[in-house]
């Protein structure tokens, strides 16, 4: 037919094979090929049934996201699907790999679906700020009912072949390696049994019982409000499924299209689609040759069994990699191993891990009080106090102990990696692996490339990130690297605002309403004021609170007072301390700021710092900054991260805001050169 869609006949069964690497997306060539193939088989009376199968590693993965924002070319996906549905003869989708998004919707258009046991099926459009726009919101509820359909679409999760068969989405499971033969056999049985040609669009048995049950939609909205606060796609998905229940199929399709187009044209969806690609760019380092094969990592050493060291250790254990865990005292070692076990057992209690897996992971730990036992590991990661002298002492010992070719990694979050590497005779083997807390949960891994870190070590670090299921972002050496450095201005400005007269609760509310899970002061109270405690050369509110034992929620007192249920309330004592610190430091009082003014004050300097990070070459691209902030600091995904958000706000507006801050507070707020250049040229960071 064309270069990606092929057809053949075996007896009275037509076979359409799609081979469009890498994921058989519904690009224009695939759409044209499918449309023509169905037209031909529909007109061929010798063809009694049609099997659609894909070559390569997967069934149709979905729409071609690269075509979003472009003028669509005919035939549109809806036209293709109409041709499938109106073929007038049984159509069987033969699924392997993943049938996601448009791939799942295509399968639902077919009369029957078969799959290998390893196949997965789902409608993950919500993760891109979209809804299934090719009939998924109308057809899936007709198979499994609106409740289950909402669960799948709002979560974006996929289901395996067994579950899909139980729900009625799949008609048969075919053994691995025999998909085509099994699909052909199934097609012949359909013909032999003269099964009725049922279209999912015509079914109402699973949706009519819910016509007078608005409570299921109310429950879906309540859940979405908690789990997807601020996102607009879930509400449109719920509305579309409501339409499936209340309207005819064609009316529901029209409503789905309207709701889809609202989302497609939204800034939120643009941000989520941008992030989708940004996350996948993180492992692609400009200038890093593909000729460098990663070093083998069969055994790992971890120094420090505290919160970070234990979490880091769990990452490797869960990946099946043995870890020698070193501490300086038996008490600290036993405590750390106990916490690791408790974390695994809690996962087992929640059904996320089998009991046998707990013991399997724990068996991979070799506890030790002797750093010399790291002499045979391929990679060692230190996770001790953020003190340069301590880290240099450890790396000096590792230099003498570690075998040739071993990678020496630091989990430092702020310190100069090159100074740490200078304590060794092999700085080319030193790399930063900055995990975020809790390390066994957080997806971000900042890989810090020192001045002399070798390309092979960097390539290995990227491979490690992949093995651990982390999203890598490569950073150069500077104070705080990417995530901590760029978010420092937010913390500094939050501290400044409360001293100028805006209450902590007002700051926290504005930040929360913007989309962050918590504001800066509520976060400090949750984590502990004593945990995040960098000394300042001047009097601070936080230090005053620590001096009187207000360490946060664990002490029932921090920036807020807390009752026995950890419910917060503003503290008159804290208000007095703020006023006293402001008076001592001679800080002028200003009227409290509005929410918009608070956001500008907190986040414009963040964008400015991002521009400086790019100027300094610390980050290779603006998208790396956005990924680091979204995954490391829970920057709201639907804004795309600080640099994407800045482009939407308008760079001239941010430049003007920074210049006003410079006039009010001094030259340190002068806008970055790169920011000014892009604003004046009409450019952007992420366009």
Secondary structure, DSSP 8 states (H G I E B T S, - for coil): --SSEEEEEETTEEEEEE--TTT--B-HHHHHHHHHHHHHHHH-TT--EEEEEE-TT-S---B-GGGTTS---SS-HHHHHHHHHTSSSEEEEEE-SEEETHHHHHHHHSSEEEEETT-EEE--GGGGT---TTTHHHHHHHHH-HHHHHHHHHH--EEEHHHHHHHTS-SEEE-TT-HHHHHHHHHHHHHHTT-----GGG--TTTGGGTT-THHHHHHHHHHHHHSTT-SHHHHHHHHHHHHHHS-HHHHHHHHHHHHHHHHTSHHHHHHHHHHHHHHHTT--TT--TT-------EEEEE--SHHHHHHHHHHHHTT-EEEEE-SSHHHHHHHHHHHHHHHHHHHHTTSS-HHHHHHHHTTEEEES-GGGGTT-SEEEE---S-HHHHHHHHHHHHHHS-TT-EEEE--SSS-HHHHHTTSS-GGGEEEEEE-SSTTT--EEEEE--TT--HHHHHHHHHHHHHTT-EEEEE-SSTTTTHHHHHHHHHHHHHHHHHHT--HHHHHHHHHHHT-SS-HHHHHHHH-TTTS----SS--HHHHHHHTT--BGGGTBSSEEE-TT--EEE-HHHHHHHHHHHHHTT--------HHHHHHHHHHHHHHHHHHHHHTTSSSSHHHHHHHHHHHH---GGGT-HHHHHHHH-HHHHHHHHHHHHHHH-GGGS--HHHHHHHHHT--S--
